[in-house]
Amino acid sequence: MIISPIVWIICFGLFCTVIVFQLFYYLYFFRKLAVYKPYPKSQSVQHPVSVVICARDEAQNLVKNLPGILVQDYTTTHEVVLVNDNSTDESKYVIDEFKRSFKNLNMVELTQEAKMITGKKFPLSMGIKSAKYEIVLLTDADCVPASEHWIRKMQNAYQDETEIVLGYGAYHKKKGILNKLIRFETFHTALQYLSYALAGMTYMGVGRNLSYKKNLFFKNKGFSSINQIPSGDDDLFINQVATNCNTVIEIDPDTFTLSEPKASWNEWMAQKYRHYSTGKYYKPMHKFLLGGYSFSLFLVYPLFILSILFFNWQLAIILFSIRFIAQAWTYFKVMKKLGESDLFPWFLLLDIWMFFYYLFTIPAIWKAPRKNWN
């Protein structure tokens, strides 16, 4: 069967459109993060802080990670609120043992499941309700701060109008291709949500490293509007309450948190299905922009190959090279800021991989996620 030349002209036209679309994202949104430098503050203010952590059957992680939170170099009043959510392991005894040495550790013990409230929202709500201080700093039991200055520098990001501070939750670097794939996807997600925040279009945060004011939480009735959704305690809540002026980012390396990456492909995909299932509840403009970017990223390589084979390989390579240069510059700058520079030599292969990644995660659109948060 002979395909009409008009088909390949249309194919090349689509390729040109995709390249222009991609360049728009790199040169408008992602460039903001690549060149970002925080405004120097004339003076630093240390606010009282409540660190809130939810844990379910996390005894081993608490033993490993909780000391990094409890020994923070922060002399101003602060507390650690640890919500023990119906754990059946040794978590309670581990927490009690820590409480002997750290008087600012407060445990909220939950012994019943919340009805009609799925996921992590109920224990997190109880933790925030129990918090003594206005600034709440969230992380997970499987996370450890990258430095002893995590609390001090995260709270120092607050300015007069600030109600939300977005941090970066990284993963430990380990050997193997799966570790690179997980870390690149995490970097790629951060590239988007941090850049959008700088553009005044905040659409999500990550619960591994996120801070907001307690008053903001209760002013918006907590998670009441999203209680029926299994996940979304971080991204959907931020999507609803963030404005173009109440959110800042903090990407000082001392403020990163580090988590253990999933050890198997199936575990990682289950995690991604749960996270991506919330995207359909984002605000329409966010869905349009995020969906458009993902769709263009999905199409760029198939259209590039077809344009090379059946239209004009010189023009196709020139267009792809322009996109490649913009992408390489952006990735190099942002990976350096986020401590992921070791991924840069692999970025082209990892970028190609994203085509297959989107294929694997498409089922998240219709697949019902697990109701358990852990």
C-alpha positions, 0 to 999 in steps of 0.5 A: 500500500502506497501512502500519499505524500500528504500524510508525511507532510502532515506528519512533519507538520505535527512534528514541528508543532510538537517541537514548538510546544516543547520549546515553549515549556523549556523556555518559559516554564522550566527556564525559570527554575534553571536560572532561579536564585532566591532573593536574599533576605535582609534578616532571618526569622525563626518561627516555632515549627511543628514537624508532622509525620504519619507512620503505619507499620514503620518501626524499621524506618522510624529507627533509621530515620527519626533521629535525623529529624529529632537532632535538627540544629534548630534552637527555636521552639519546635516539636515533632508530632508522630501519628502512629496510625493503627500500626501492628508492628513495634512502632509504638514501643520504638516511639516510646523509647525515643520519647525518653530522650526527646521531650519534644516528640509527641505521639498521636495514637490512632487505634481505629480506621476512619470511616469514609475517609480513604488514604493518609488524610485522616491521620495527617489531619489528626497530626495537624490538629494536634500541632501546637504551632502555626507552621507545619512541616511535613515529611514521611517516616521513610524520609530523612533530612539531608542535613541538620539544617532542614527545619531552619532553612525550610521555615526561613523561606516564609515571607509576609504573604507566604502560606506554602513552601514547596521542598524537594523530596529526593531518593537515595542514590543506588546502583542499578537502572531502576534507581536511575529511572525512579530518580529521573522521574522524580527529578522530572516531576520536580522540574514541573511543579517547582517551575510552575510554582515560580510561574505563579501556577502552583499545582502540587507539592510532595508530602515527603517535603512540604510546609504550610500554615495550620491556618491555611489548612483549617481555613479550607476545611482540611481535606474535606473536599477530597476525602473520598479520593485515596491519595491527594493529601499533598498534590490535590490539597495544594492544587486547591489552596495555592494562589499566584502569590502565597507559595514559594519554593526552597531548593537549598540542598540542606533542605532536601529529604531522602527516601528509600526508592522502591526495590522492584518494578511492580512496587514502583508502578503501584506507587505511580498508579496511586499518584497519577490517579489524582491528576484528573482532579486538578484544575482545568488549566493545570490539566491542560498544560500538564497533559499537553506537555506529556502528550508532546513528550510522548509524540516527539520521538515517533514523529521524529523517526517518521520525519527522518524516514519519510520526509526530510531528515535534514530538517527533522534533525535541525528541529530536534537539535534545537529542542535538544540544546534547550533541553540539555541546558535546562536539565544540566542547570536544574539537575545541578540545583537538585543534586541529580547531576550524575543523571545528566550523562544519561538524560537522552536515554532517560528522555527516550525512556519517558515514551515507554514510561507514559505507556506503562502509566496510562492505566492510572487514568482508569485503574482504581488506586489502592485505598490504603496509604501505606 
